[in-house]
Amino acid sequence: MTAVTGDRGYHASLSRPGDQGAAACRTVQYSCPQSHEFAVPFSGDADVPLTWECRMHGTASKRIDGSEPEQKKAKPPRTHWDMLVERRTIPELDELLNQRLDALREKK
C-alpha cells in the first residue's frame, strides 16, 4: 500500500480494493570469475539472462544453475581483396593493374 502526502497534511492511499499483493518474485544466483557470488531478484515471469555484470568487479558473471550461453557464429572478417573480387573479375583487375603500371612507368 502506498501513501501520498497531500497539501492538506493527510495521507491518501493509492491502493484500490481489488489490488493484489506483491508480484511473484524469484532470486537467481550468479558467480563471477573472481569467485564472488551474488543474487539478483527478478519478476516471476521475466526472462532471466545467462550472464549478469558483477556489482563488485564489473565482469560478466554466469548463472550458477544455468547452462553456458550459446556462442554466436562469427563471420570471418572481409579483407580488401574480398571486396575487390565482389566488384571486379580477375581479368578486369589484371587490366587495371597493367594500366596503372604503364602510367607509373611513363612518369619515370
C-alpha positions in Angstrom: 0.0 0.0 0.0 1.4 3.4 -1.0 0.5 6.6 0.7 1.0 10.1 -0.7 1.0 13.2 1.5 -1.3 15.9 0.1 -1.1 19.6 0.7 -3.6 19.3 3.5 -1.2 17.2 5.5 -3.1 13.9 5.5 -2.2 10.7 3.7 -4.3 9.5 0.8 -4.0 5.8 -0.1 -3.4 4.9 -3.8 -4.4 1.3 -3.3 -7.7 0.1 -4.7 -10.0 -2.5 -3.1 -9.2 -5.1 -5.9 -5.4 -4.7 -5.7 -3.5 -7.9 -5.3 -0.4 -8.4 -3.2 3.2 -8.1 -4.4 4.1 -9.6 -7.8 5.7 -13.0 -7.9 9.5 -12.8 -7.5 12.4 -15.1 -7.8 16.1 -14.8 -6.9 18.8 -16.0 -9.3 22.4 -16.7 -8.1 25.3 -15.6 -10.2 29.1 -16.3 -9.8 31.8 -14.0 -11.2 35.2 -15.2 -12.5 36.8 -13.9 -9.2 34.7 -16.3 -7.1 32.2 -13.7 -5.9 28.7 -14.9 -5.7 25.6 -12.7 -5.6 21.9 -12.9 -6.0 19.7 -10.8 -8.4 15.9 -10.6 -7.9 13.7 -11.0 -11.0 10.0 -10.9 -11.6 8.4 -14.3 -11.7 7.6 -14.1 -15.4 10.9 -12.4 -16.5 13.3 -14.0 -18.9 16.4 -14.5 -16.8 19.7 -13.8 -18.6 22.5 -16.4 -18.5 25.1 -13.7 -17.6 24.9 -10.6 -15.4 27.5 -7.9 -14.6 29.2 -8.4 -11.2 28.4 -5.4 -8.9 31.9 -5.6 -7.3 34.2 -6.3 -10.3 32.2 -5.3 -13.4 32.9 -8.6 -15.1 30.4 -10.9 -16.8 29.1 -13.4 -14.3 27.4 -16.7 -15.1 24.3 -18.1 -13.6 25.1 -20.8 -11.1 22.2 -23.0 -12.1 22.3 -22.1 -15.8 23.9 -23.6 -18.9 26.6 -22.0 -20.9 25.4 -19.2 -23.3 25.4 -20.1 -26.9 28.3 -18.8 -28.9 27.2 -16.9 -31.9 28.8 -17.8 -35.2 31.1 -15.0 -36.1 31.6 -14.0 -39.7 35.1 -14.1 -40.9 36.4 -10.5 -41.5 36.2 -9.3 -45.1 39.5 -8.2 -46.5 40.1 -5.6 -49.1 40.7 -8.4 -51.7 37.3 -9.9 -50.9 35.6 -6.6 -51.5 37.6 -6.1 -54.8 36.7 -9.5 -56.1 33.0 -8.8 -55.4 33.1 -5.8 -57.7 35.5 -6.9 -60.4 36.6 -10.0 -62.2 40.2 -11.2 -62.2 40.7 -10.2 -65.9 39.4 -6.7 -65.1 41.8 -6.4 -62.2 44.7 -7.6 -64.4 43.8 -4.9 -67.0 43.6 -2.2 -64.3 46.9 -3.3 -62.8 48.6 -3.1 -66.2 47.2 0.4 -66.9 48.5 1.7 -63.5 51.9 0.1 -64.1 52.1 1.7 -67.5 51.2 5.1 -66.0 53.9 4.8 -63.4 56.5 3.8 -65.9 55.7 6.8 -68.1 56.2 9.1 -65.1 59.8 7.9 -64.7 
